[in-house]
Amino acid sequence: MTSLVTPERLCGFFRPRRIALVGATDKSRWSVFTYTNLKTFGGDSGVVVDCVHPLHKTVHGQRTVPSLCDIDGQVDLAYVMVPTTQVLPVLEDAHKAKIRNLVILTAGFREIGGEGAELEREVLAYARTHDQVLLGPNGNGFIHASEQLAPYGLLITPPLLAGPVGIVLQSGALASSVLTLAQARNIGISLLVSMGNEAMISATDVMEYLIEDERTKVIAVFLETIRQPHEFARVAKKAMAHGKPIVALKIGRSERSAQSAMAHTGAIVGDDAVNDAVLRQLGVIRVHALEDLITTAGVLGYVPPLSGRRMGVVTPSGGACDILSDRAADEGLELPDFTPETANRLKDIVPAFSTVHNPLDVTGFVVVDSTLLRRALAATVDDPNVDFLVCLTDPPRVEPPDATPLLEQWRHLREIVDTSNKPIVIVSNTSVDITAFGRSVLQGVGLHVVGGMEHGMTAIAHAVWWHEQRRRCAQRGPSWCPAGLAEAAVEDEAAAEGQTPVASGARALRAESEAQKLPAGSWSEWSARRFLTASGIPFVPGILAQSAAEAVDAAAQVGYPVALKVQSPDILHKSDVGGVALGLATAAEVRNAYRAICHAALLRVPNCRLDGVLVTPMRSKGVEVLVGVVRDPLWGPVLAVGLGGIWVEALQDTRLRVLPVDAGDIREMLHELRGYPLLRGGRGRAGVDEERLAAVIGQIAAVAVGLGERLEALEVNPLWAQGSQVEALDALISLGPEVPRGV
């Protein structure tokens, strides 16, 4: 079914000139607040408000009409506040009155379960059939600051600041808090939408509208859940293509118990870890506090692009220098030395008792010389060692008897910002609210002050990261989309951009029917290695022995020293049951180890299916890497790459990506590992051939994608690498039951 909700349709939805309040009554605070908001912010712009109530003749001091059909003239938006059972009749009246857009404040639908969910389905079906677009139900409405329009059910305190930040919230109660915070930080919004149940208009619909809205430069979203993952991915990629950052506060960090516990990967991959990886892949900035949501959006909305991580700092406080130095280290930002030329210029400006370095403390002499901070800042703007500058100064709070000198200082600061050849970020010491006078000064000169060093440095680092991702996308082209999307679309897009998605299911297995023939359940390592070897994955040589004598012969063939590992689909963690023996150097050791392993396996796991014992040569030196894939119910197959072998869970040095990925993504994952220096070698150790390692990881990921929806877990742990030699030393595969055709 073609969606009624498009950016073009929402453009009219969010710009009504005549609004009907259905169920308006003086007894309801929702009604009083909504009416007050509409009159406070829409009165001067000519917005007409009609009050509808079947019994009351007068509401909110104006005459009412009994139904929407009794309004003389065309209504653009109906704001519905009637009891739950009356919502559907209101939609019927709206259809008769040719009203196509409705906000439903009323609660009591899907959020209460069974009966409410059924009623919501009926309302949605009627709206779709009759070309009506709904926001809600169970939502407060929206605030269109750019239009000074607020059909919104909670009282808004003026002023309603218009600006570059669009806000989408899957929360009604927090919307007012977010708006208040934005006002306190002097951050203007374009549009704020409280989503409610998202029966028709979804969060991604509003995000897409904001992408195409010229007055919106950055999109801030509060997400309780990602209801439409593939739509979210599409919209996020569109936002990146349009150069509009998305800042997301995604709540919910619980681990999903259904993840495959039989694999190390299952202990690494959880709800929050996958969401975090997906958001990073999509170039979405994830934050964990409302303060960071708004502050980061403000930096991206008001500050020019930050083109690098080298930061210069000018401040009147030595303590602030220390705080900013620590926070720069926390956020991965650099504080390079100023050039000698810059240092010489600064020595002529700052007091003799000041030490010239980055960060620069111009000292408390600013109390005597109010031009000191600005002159020092102007002296650093041409320094080639820094990519951007941070100037620490608080916005004015109290209006002095003569404000002229103060205003002149801020105008001069604005001139420096305007003429600088690199971005200047003005940050206050603390995140206190900006006063009405401070706001008037900042708006008068057109400057944005970031609220506080703590949240400010977080926001700056987020902005730097986003601009890095933007440049990366411009260089490489979009090469990622969720595995659940049509594979042909992925390959077509990648081919158009000159990319090769190495984890393409079509390349891993030529036909999905091949995967359907594979046995369900957990496989022994022997079975997994045969399947993966046939799929092109390099393995350490190995022979399956079914007697002690065969084990001795196998050891002679593969070469001493050897490792012995029990093989059973019923034993997934072999070392936990005494099923592994390492470094065996003689036939006698092999013979004894074979018997001990079989005895221990049968003792610890009675009645287990024992296939035999795998004999392989030992691999010393080198680096051990975990490569695992599990299927996330929301996003599909998730690739985990880490260091550590059996210690991977303890070290927690892993990186995640949702498949498919390309070779560049895999190399990026390796570079992000804390243990990456081990791959580079050093101190007498040879480095790993990164291209070869990434290629093998890509092959493993491709096989996992090819297993389709049956995949529960595929893990190679460890994948051993030394120089250009890369071999799988152990493997695990677990498949679900055959997926019926057409499901």
Summary of the structure (lengths in Angstrom):
residues: 743
radius of gyration: 31.5
end to end distance: 19.4
largest distance: 101.2
contacts: 2580
relative contact order: 0.07
helix: 42%
strand: 20%
